[in-house]
């Protein structure tokens, strides 16, 4: 008696529809995925005010750090105590007066920290440190020496 089956089973896995299923899944996920876009910074442009046209430019306090406890404020040599008195007097005239700090490359870092500490004690809010290109541009215009 022969117990062998009369038909042969295939040893291969049918993969003919696998590509169709994969394509359908890709299309499904592409259509149902949520795409986020970066929003960026939201800001509002200032409105034109015709009354602000006659505003005079404000002169800033220019501090040059030459060395350890060696400063020039508005081209006047000073030490840290004199610098504090000068800035305090100018800030009493106008509390929103800008302060520009410029350091030479070979000045120790703690000299700049001392100036920042002094400005924090005097509650100066408008402090800026110009870049090298800004300094060169201002020198060309005659603001710095």
C-alpha positions in Angstrom: 0.0 0.0 0.0 1.3 3.3 -1.0 0.7 6.1 1.6 2.3 8.9 -0.3 0.2 11.8 -1.2 -0.8 12.1 -4.8 0.0 15.9 -5.1 3.3 17.5 -4.3 3.4 20.4 -2.0 5.4 23.4 -3.0 8.5 24.2 -0.8 8.5 27.9 -1.8 6.7 30.7 0.1 4.4 32.7 -2.2 5.9 36.2 -2.4 4.1 37.5 -5.4 1.7 39.6 -3.4 4.3 40.7 -0.8 5.5 43.6 -3.0 1.9 44.8 -3.4 1.3 44.7 0.3 4.5 46.6 1.1 3.6 49.3 -1.4 0.1 49.6 0.0 1.5 49.9 3.5 4.0 52.6 2.4 1.2 54.6 0.8 -1.0 54.1 3.8 1.6 55.4 6.3 2.6 58.3 4.0 -1.0 59.5 3.8 -1.9 59.0 7.5 1.4 60.3 9.0 1.3 63.8 10.6 4.0 66.1 9.2 5.2 68.8 11.5 6.8 71.9 10.3 9.1 74.1 12.3 7.2 77.3 13.3 10.2 79.5 14.0 10.0 82.6 16.2 6.8 84.6 16.1 7.2 88.3 16.3 5.3 91.4 15.4 6.8 94.2 13.3 6.7 97.6 14.9 4.1 100.0 13.6 5.1 103.3 12.1 4.8 106.2 14.5 5.3 109.6 12.8 6.0 111.3 16.2 9.2 109.2 16.6 10.9 110.7 13.5 12.7 113.5 15.5 14.5 111.2 17.9 18.2 112.1 18.4 20.7 109.3 18.5 21.8 108.4 22.0 25.5 108.3 22.8 26.6 105.1 24.5 29.2 104.7 27.3 32.2 103.1 25.7 34.4 101.0 28.0 37.8 99.8 26.8 39.5 97.2 28.9 43.2 97.7 28.4 44.7 95.5 31.1 44.3 94.3 34.6 42.5 97.2 36.4 43.3 99.5 33.5 40.3 100.9 31.7 39.3 103.7 29.4 35.8 105.0 29.6 34.8 107.4 26.8 38.6 107.8 26.0 39.3 108.8 29.7 41.8 106.5 31.6 40.3 105.2 34.8 40.6 102.4 37.3 37.6 100.3 38.5 36.5 102.7 41.2 36.6 105.7 38.8 34.8 103.7 36.2 32.0 102.9 38.6 31.6 106.6 39.6 31.6 107.7 35.9 29.0 105.1 34.9 26.8 105.9 37.9 26.8 109.6 37.1 25.8 108.9 33.4 23.1 106.4 34.4 21.5 109.0 36.7 21.1 111.2 33.7 19.6 108.4 31.6 19.0 104.9 33.1 18.6 103.3 29.7 21.9 104.5 28.3 23.7 101.7 26.4 27.1 100.5 27.5 29.6 99.1 25.0 32.4 96.9 26.3 35.5 96.4 24.2 38.5 94.3 25.3 41.9 93.8 23.9 42.8 90.2 23.0 45.6 89.9 25.6 43.6 91.1 28.6 42.9 88.5 31.3 39.3 87.2 31.4 38.7 88.2 35.0 39.2 91.9 34.1 36.1 91.6 31.9 34.2 89.8 34.7 35.1 92.6 37.1 33.5 95.1 34.7 30.4 92.9 34.3 30.1 92.6 38.1 30.3 96.4 38.4 27.6 96.9 35.8 25.4 94.4 37.5 25.9 96.3 40.9 24.9 99.5 39.1 21.9 97.8 37.6 22.9 98.6 34.0 20.6 96.7 31.7 21.7 97.7 28.2 25.2 96.1 27.7 26.7 95.0 24.4 30.0 93.5 23.3 30.8 94.4 19.7 32.3 91.9 17.3 35.6 92.5 15.5 33.8 93.5 12.3 31.6 95.9 14.2 34.6 97.5 15.8 36.3 97.9 12.4 33.2 99.4 10.9 32.8 101.9 13.8 36.5 102.9 13.6 36.0 103.7 9.9 33.0 105.9 10.9 35.1 107.6 13.6 33.3 106.3 16.7 36.3 104.3 18.1 40.0 105.2 18.0 
